């Protein structure tokens, strides 16, 4: 009985976490609204789109009210901000889809990329979660990013700053940390980590993750660590590289294996 009391106390004192079902319905609804490739049914009129948008607004307000445990003007303002920014986010997502289509010889067209590529899905959810992150919404940004993480194997912290035309190829095992900064037209492969060196909790608000400048390619298995580490424009980072120091523009960094010959 003491264990039951302990659990009951935990339940009664729990934080106002957003429902995972509500969050998944919201994010999938947003993608259905933006892209016919994700729509559950064919849209036959502009009125249907207007109705879908209004339904998404209701869902978002409900989630925000649940998190804050009250109805407030602030929640209405956050919702208004999100939907006002949605056209810009849509343009960013299209630039990502086009970058993937142009950069992957196996991609048939942009419709296939939007519908089926895990890299596109993870980036799209990141761009949405980032909006809530910069508005300091509790819990929701990370719940959204972990939803995409579970579906794709790609872990992008909502706090990361990522430019246009971002291309994640294959994607399984990619990790991008909270204070990472990624420029435009960057391409990374599976198993890449943009992470932090081991730091104290007191450094939570400092830049702990690397900066990747424009037009960089990072091949599979590369690990780039540290808030002071910058990969210069146009550089190529080879597979399995371990990098904790900055490299200048147009660098080529490769892993050199040193295996002694058996005699």
Order of alpha helices (4+ residues) and beta strands (2+ residues): alpha-alpha-alpha-alpha-alpha-alpha-alpha-beta-beta-beta-beta-beta-beta-beta-beta-beta-beta-beta-beta-beta-beta
